[in-house]
Amino acid sequence: MRPDVQDQVFSIIAREALRDPSELSAEMTLEELGLDSLGLVEVIFAIEETFDVSVPFNANEPAATQFDMSSVGAIVTAVERLITGDSPSSAVA
């Protein structure tokens, strides 16, 4: 993981979860952080704005998304792939 991307994603998620970024780990899930569906949408919007990317996410069918949100680390990896231009389907690993 690129440290700059990781730091920014951790900061975004921490802000929405009302936590300090130092409390987050790559293995944590959004559920463990207490983020509900509104928090998830806010995280996605903040990621899109911060990194100037479009997150392929269907809020009505999160399991069908091509953007892995299973953990904080998976989100960082998916954002890195979007930044480098890898296809969204490769973000699901």
C-alpha positions in Angstrom: 0.0 0.0 0.0 1.2 3.5 -0.8 1.6 5.4 2.4 0.1 8.6 1.1 -3.0 6.9 -0.2 -3.3 4.8 2.9 -3.1 7.9 5.1 -5.7 9.8 3.2 -8.2 6.8 3.1 -7.6 6.1 6.8 -8.3 9.8 7.5 -11.5 9.8 5.5 -12.8 6.6 7.2 -11.8 7.8 10.6 -13.5 11.1 10.1 -16.8 9.4 9.2 -16.4 6.8 12.0 -15.7 9.6 14.5 -12.3 8.1 15.4 -8.7 9.0 15.3 -6.9 7.5 12.2 -4.4 5.9 14.6 -7.2 3.7 15.9 -7.7 2.1 12.5 -6.0 -1.0 11.1 -6.1 -2.4 7.6 -8.0 -5.5 8.8 -10.9 -3.6 10.3 -14.3 -3.7 8.6 -16.6 -0.7 8.3 -19.1 -2.5 10.5 -16.5 -2.8 13.2 -16.0 0.9 13.0 -19.8 1.5 13.4 -20.3 2.9 9.9 -23.9 2.6 8.7 -25.1 2.9 5.1 -25.1 6.7 5.2 -21.5 6.7 6.6 -20.5 4.4 3.7 -22.0 6.8 1.2 -20.1 9.7 2.8 -16.8 7.6 2.7 -17.4 7.0 -1.0 -18.1 10.6 -1.8 -15.0 11.7 0.1 -12.8 9.2 -1.7 -14.1 10.3 -5.1 -13.6 14.0 -4.2 -10.1 13.5 -2.7 -8.7 11.3 -5.4 -10.7 12.5 -8.4 -11.9 9.0 -9.2 -15.3 7.4 -9.7 -16.0 4.5 -7.3 -18.0 1.7 -8.9 -20.5 1.2 -6.2 -24.2 0.2 -6.1 -25.7 1.2 -2.8 -28.8 -0.9 -3.5 -26.6 -4.0 -4.1 -23.3 -3.7 -2.2 -22.5 -7.3 -2.8 -22.6 -6.7 -6.6 -20.1 -3.9 -6.4 -16.8 -4.0 -8.2 -15.1 -2.0 -5.4 -13.9 -4.2 -2.5 -15.1 -2.7 0.8 -14.6 -5.7 2.9 -12.0 -4.0 5.1 -10.1 -0.7 5.5 -7.1 -2.2 3.7 -9.2 -3.5 0.8 -10.6 0.0 0.3 -7.0 1.4 0.2 -6.0 -1.2 -2.4 -9.1 -0.6 -4.5 -8.5 3.2 -4.4 -4.9 2.6 -5.4 -6.1 0.6 -8.4 -8.5 3.3 -9.4 -5.8 5.9 -9.2 -3.4 3.9 -11.4 -6.2 3.1 -13.9 -6.5 -0.6 -13.4 -9.9 -1.9 -14.4 -12.5 -1.8 -11.6 -13.0 -5.6 -11.8 -9.4 -6.1 -10.9 -10.1 -4.3 -7.6 -11.9 -7.4 -6.4 -9.2 -9.7 -5.4 
